[in-house]
Amino acid sequence: AQTVTQSQPEMSVQEAETVTLSCTYDTSESDYYLFWYKQPPSRQMILVIRQEAYKQQNATENRFSVNFQKAAKSFSLKISDSQLGDAAMYFCAYRSYGNKLVFGAGTILRVKS
Amino acid sequence: NAGVTQTPKFQVLKTGQSMTLQCAQDMNHEYMSWYRQDPGMGLRLIHYSVGAGITDQGEVPNGYNVSRSTTEDFPLRLLSAAPSQTSVYFCASSYSQTGGYSSPLHFGNGTRLTVT
């Protein structure tokens, strides 16, 4: 079964600085998608970014980018120019053909002003 | 543009009571699912459906039932509530799992359930 591991239960970053959240996963599939979701205190689940395993180029969405290392099965999220509104729980998730979306345990990100 | 609508937002039950969490989506998504979120454990899949009339178990199905009579609705039933079912429940939908695993899930706003 596929598993997703987020080894950092909690991270802190100073406003305007950069932070990287780690995620590793275990799979025998060759084609799959990886996602980062953000959950602010409102409890809403918001898609931040997604990456297809067959694409070598790392996905970016404004201040959010990923470092996808397929061989190492690593999918980290980099947040640049951190803002107070980035404070949230972040979940890494994995999905392949015919399989369900599997989530990691989450990382709480605190942003200091 | 309602998206995924979950009701109620909060619920308190006594042990042994039953209830149904409602979920409806207006995006014509074939795939619908229920997750529970517990501290330190992320979101775990309870049940899912790839279309009307088709349901299957996820990682933690015990104590829960689902049915899918229409594309739009996917209710989750707690048969006899237990304190271990105290959690936040999310309904989520997307285009077909088998044909669209690139499709991100769209989530409802969650239901906080407390069982005393």
HADDOCK unambig.tbl for C-alpha pairs under 7 A between the chains (distance, minus, plus):
assign (segid A and resid 33 and name CA) (segid B and resid 102 and name CA) 5.95 0.50 0.50
assign (segid A and resid 43 and name CA) (segid B and resid 109 and name CA) 6.54 0.50 0.50
assign (segid A and resid 44 and name CA) (segid B and resid 109 and name CA) 5.26 0.50 0.50
assign (segid A and resid 45 and name CA) (segid B and resid 107 and name CA) 6.08 0.50 0.50
assign (segid A and resid 95 and name CA) (segid B and resid 101 and name CA) 6.35 0.50 0.50
assign (segid A and resid 96 and name CA) (segid B and resid 101 and name CA) 6.02 0.50 0.50
assign (segid A and resid 97 and name CA) (segid B and resid 98 and name CA) 5.81 0.50 0.50
assign (segid A and resid 97 and name CA) (segid B and resid 101 and name CA) 5.66 0.50 0.50
assign (segid A and resid 98 and name CA) (segid B and resid 97 and name CA) 6.05 0.50 0.50
assign (segid A and resid 98 and name CA) (segid B and resid 98 and name CA) 4.82 0.50 0.50
assign (segid A and resid 103 and name CA) (segid B and resid 42 and name CA) 6.09 0.50 0.50
assign (segid A and resid 103 and name CA) (segid B and resid 43 and name CA) 5.91 0.50 0.50
assign (segid A and resid 104 and name CA) (segid B and resid 42 and name CA) 5.61 0.50 0.50
assign (segid A and resid 105 and name CA) (segid B and resid 40 and name CA) 5.48 0.50 0.50
assign (segid A and resid 105 and name CA) (segid B and resid 41 and name CA) 4.66 0.50 0.50
assign (segid A and resid 105 and name CA) (segid B and resid 42 and name CA) 3.81 0.50 0.50
assign (segid A and resid 106 and name CA) (segid B and resid 42 and name CA) 5.75 0.50 0.50
